[in-house]
Amino acid sequence: MSMTSVTKQRWPRGTGQWSRTRILVAATDPRERERLVVGHADQHEVVAASSPLEVIRRLETDPLISTVIISDVWGSVCRNELVSFIEETYPYLRVILTERPHREHDIQLAQYA
């Protein structure tokens, strides 16, 4: 199982255990996805998705996801459409957008313009 699939639980420490929520990171670029997983894995359990459909599949099957971090997701829908869908369908989830330049994606969009 790769690190971008599911990280090991590192928190809480001590004798008490309690149910925690997960963070879902969504990025098409595997390097960006790995960066987000590693960046949040110290304090959270993190799962990852590489496409909008995978994001929806994970949200439908994993009731412990409480936060979705969306980076350079593209595919069947654009990032803003995915955010709107999540906010309408799952109003209890926190959605965070990253502001990282996505040069490769911009080049692909320019080819279709």
Contact map, one row per residue, 1 for C-alpha under 8 A:
11101100000000000000000000000000000000000000000000000000000000000000000000000000000000000000000000000000000000000
11111100000000000000000000000000000000000000000000000000000000000000000000000000000000000000000000000000000000000
11111110000000000000000000000000010010000000000000000000000000000000000000000000000000000000000000000000000000000
01111110000000000000000000000000110010000000001100000000000000000000000000000000000000000000000000000000000000000
11111110000000000000000000000000000000000000011100000000000000000000000000000000000000000000000000000000000000000
11111111000000000000000000000000000000000000111100000000000000000000000000000000000000000000000000000000000000000
00111111100000000000000000000000000000001000111000000000000000000000000000000000000000000000000000000000000000000
00000111110000000000000000000000000000000000100000000000000000000000000000000000000000000000000000000000000000000
00000011111100000000000000000000000000000001100000000000000000000000000000000000000000000000000000000000000000000
00000001111110000000000000000000000000001111100000000000000000000000000000000000000000000000000000000000000000000
00000000111110000000000000000000000000000111000000000000000000000000000000000000000000000000000000000000000000000
00000000111111011100000000000000000000000000000000000000000000000000000000000000000000000000000000000000000000000
00000000011111110000000000000000000000000000000000000000000000000000000000000000000000000000000000000000000000000
00000000000111111000000000000000000000000000000000000000000000000000000000000000000000000000000000000000000000000
00000000000011111000000000000000000000000000000000000000000000000000000000000000000000000000000000000000000000000
00000000000111111100000000000000000000000000000000000000000000000000000000000000000000000000000000000000000000000
00000000000101111110000000000000000000000000000000000000000000000000000000000000000000000000000000000000000000000
00000000000100011111000000000000000000000000000000000000000000000000000000000000000000000000000000000000000000000
00000000000000001111100000000000000000000000000000000000000000000000000000000000000000000000000000000000000000000
00000000000000000111110000000000000000000000000000000000000000010000000000000000000000000000000000000000000000000
00000000000000000011111000000000000000000000100000000000000000011100000000000000000000000000000000000000000000000
00000000000000000001111100000000000000000001111000000000000000011110000000000000000000000000000000000000000000000
00000000000000000000111110000000000000000001111000000000000000001111100000000000000000000000000000000000000000000
00000000000000000000011111000000000000000000011110000010000000001011100000000000000000000000000000000000000000000
00000000000000000000001111100000100110000000011110000000000000000001111000000000000000000000000000000000000000000
00000000000000000000000111110000100000000000000111110010000000000001111110000000000000000000000000000000000000000
00000000000000000000000011111101100000000000000111100000000000000000011110000000000000000000000000000000000000000
00000000000000000000000001111101100000000000000011100000000000000000001111000000000000000000000000000000000000000
00000000000000000000000000111111100000000000000001000000000000000000000110000000000000000000000000000000000000000
00000000000000000000000000111111110000000000000001000000000000000000000000000000000000000000000000000000000000000
00000000000000000000000000001111111000000000000000000000000000000000000000000000000000000000000000000000000000000
00000000000000000000000000111111111100000000000000000000000000000000001100000000000000000000000000000000000000000
00010000000000000000000011111111111110000000000111000000000000000000000000000000000000000000000000000000000000000
00110000000000000000000000000111111111000000000000000000000000000000000000000000000000000000000000000000000000000
00000000000000000000000000000011111111100000000000000000000000000000000000000000000000000000000000000000000000000
00000000000000000000000010000001111111110000000000000000000000000000000000000000000000000000000000000000000000000
00110000000000000000000010000000111111111000011100000000000000000000000000000000000000000000000000000000000000000
00000000000000000000000000000000011111111100000000000000000000000000000000000000000000000000000000000000000000000
00000000000000000000000000000000001111111100000000000000000000000000000000000000000000000000000000000000000000000
00000000000000000000000000000000000111111111110000000000000000000000000000000000000000000000000000000000000000000
00000010010000000000000000000000000011111111110000000000000000000000000000000000000000000000000000000000000000000
00000000011000000000000000000000000001111111000000000000000000000000000000000000000000000000000000000000000000000
00000000011000000000000000000000000000011111100000000000000000000000000000000000000000000000000000000000000000000
00000000111000000000011000000000000000011111110000000000000000000000000000000000000000000000000000000000000000000
00000111110000000000111000000000000000011011111000000000000000000000000000000000000000000000000000000000000000000
00001110000000000000011110000000000010011001111100000000000000000000000000000000000000000000000000000000000000000
00011110000000000000011110000000000010000000111110000000000000000000000000000000000000000000000000000000000000000
00011100000000000000000111100000100010000000011111000000000000000000000000000000000000000000000000000000000000000
00000000000000000000000111110000100000000000001111110110010000000000000000000000000000000000000000000000000000000
00000000000000000000000001111100100000000000000111110110000000000000000010000000000000000000000000000000000000000
00000000000000000000000001110000000000000000000011111110000000000000000011110000000000000000000000000000000000000
00000000000000000000000001000000000000000000000011111111000000000000000011111000010000000000000000000000000000000
00000000000000000000000000000000000000000000000000111111100000000000000000010000000000000000000000000000000000000
00000000000000000000000000000000000000000000000011111111110000000000000000000000000000000000000000000000000000000
00000000000000000000000101000000000000000000000011111111111000000000000000000000000000000000000000000000000000000
00000000000000000000000000000000000000000000000000011111111100000000000000000000000000000000000000000000000000000
00000000000000000000000000000000000000000000000000001111111110000000000000000000000000000000000000000000000000000
00000000000000000000000000000000000000000000000010000111111111000000000000000000000000000000000000000000000000000
00000000000000000000000000000000000000000000000000000011111111101000000000000000000000000000000000000000000000000
00000000000000000000000000000000000000000000000000000001111111100000000000000000000000000000000000000000000000000
00000000000000000000000000000000000000000000000000000000111111100000000000000000000000000000000000000000000000000
00000000000000000000000000000000000000000000000000000000011111111000000000000000000000000000000000000000000000000
00000000000000000000000000000000000000000000000000000000001111111000000000000000000000000000000000000000000000000
00000000000000000001110000000000000000000000000000000000000001111100000000000000000000000000000000000000000000000
00000000000000000000111100000000000000000000000000000000001001111111000000000000000000000000100000000000000000000
00000000000000000000111000000000000000000000000000000000000000011111000000000000000000000001110000000000000000000
00000000000000000000011100000000000000000000000000000000000000001111100000000000000000000000111100000000000000000
00000000000000000000001111000000000000000000000000000000000000001111110000000000000000000000111100000000000000000
00000000000000000000001111000000000000000000000000000000000000000011111000000000000000000000001111000000000000000
00000000000000000000000011100000000000000000000000000000000000000001111110000010000000000000001111000000000000000
00000000000000000000000011110001000000000000000000000000000000000000111110000010000000000000000011110000000000000
00000000000000000000000001111001000000000000000000000000000000000000011111000010000000000000000000000100100000000
00000000000000000000000001111000000000000000000001110000000000000000011111100110000000000000000000000000000000000
00000000000000000000000000010000000000000000000000110000000000000000000111111110000000000000000000000000000000000
00000000000000000000000000000000000000000000000000110000000000000000000011111100000000000000000000000000000000000
00000000000000000000000000000000000000000000000000111000000000000000000001111100000000000000000000000000000000000
00000000000000000000000000000000000000000000000000010000000000000000000001111110110000000000000000000000000000000
00000000000000000000000000000000000000000000000000000000000000000000000011111111110000000000000000000000000000000
00000000000000000000000000000000000000000000000000000000000000000000011111001111111000000000000000000000000000000
00000000000000000000000000000000000000000000000000000000000000000000000000000111111100000000000000000000000000000
00000000000000000000000000000000000000000000000000000000000000000000000000001111111110000000000000000000000000000
00000000000000000000000000000000000000000000000000010000000000000000000000001111111111000000000000000000000000000
00000000000000000000000000000000000000000000000000000000000000000000000000000011111111100000001000000000000000000
00000000000000000000000000000000000000000000000000000000000000000000000000000001111111110000000000000000000000000
00000000000000000000000000000000000000000000000000000000000000000000000000000000111111111000000000000000000000000
00000000000000000000000000000000000000000000000000000000000000000000000000000000011111111110101000000000000000000
00000000000000000000000000000000000000000000000000000000000000000000000000000000001111111110101000000000000000000
00000000000000000000000000000000000000000000000000000000000000000000000000000000000111111110000000000000000000000
00000000000000000000000000000000000000000000000000000000000000000000000000000000000011111110000000000000000000000
00000000000000000000000000000000000000000000000000000000000000000000000000000000000001111111100000000000000000000
00000000000000000000000000000000000000000000000000000000000000000000000000000000000001111111110000000000000000000
00000000000000000000000000000000000000000000000000000000000000000100000000000000000000000111110000000000000000000
00000000000000000000000000000000000000000000000000000000000000001111000000000000000001100111111000000000000000000
00000000000000000000000000000000000000000000000000000000000000000111000000000000000000000011111100000000000000000
00000000000000000000000000000000000000000000000000000000000000000011110000000000001001100000111110000000000000000
00000000000000000000000000000000000000000000000000000000000000000011110000000000000000000000011111000000000000000
00000000000000000000000000000000000000000000000000000000000000000000111000000000000000000000001111100000000000000
00000000000000000000000000000000000000000000000000000000000000000000111000000000000000000000000111110000000000000
00000000000000000000000000000000000000000000000000000000000000000000001000000000000000000000000011111000000000000
00000000000000000000000000000000000000000000000000000000000000000000001000000000000000000000000001111100000000000
00000000000000000000000000000000000000000000000000000000000000000000000000000000000000000000000000111110000000000
00000000000000000000000000000000000000000000000000000000000000000000000100000000000000000000000000011111110000000
00000000000000000000000000000000000000000000000000000000000000000000000000000000000000000000000000001111111000000
00000000000000000000000000000000000000000000000000000000000000000000000000000000000000000000000000000111111100000
00000000000000000000000000000000000000000000000000000000000000000000000100000000000000000000000000000111111110000
00000000000000000000000000000000000000000000000000000000000000000000000000000000000000000000000000000111111111000
00000000000000000000000000000000000000000000000000000000000000000000000000000000000000000000000000000011111111100
00000000000000000000000000000000000000000000000000000000000000000000000000000000000000000000000000000001111111110
00000000000000000000000000000000000000000000000000000000000000000000000000000000000000000000000000000000111111111
00000000000000000000000000000000000000000000000000000000000000000000000000000000000000000000000000000000011111111
00000000000000000000000000000000000000000000000000000000000000000000000000000000000000000000000000000000001111111
00000000000000000000000000000000000000000000000000000000000000000000000000000000000000000000000000000000000111111
00000000000000000000000000000000000000000000000000000000000000000000000000000000000000000000000000000000000011111
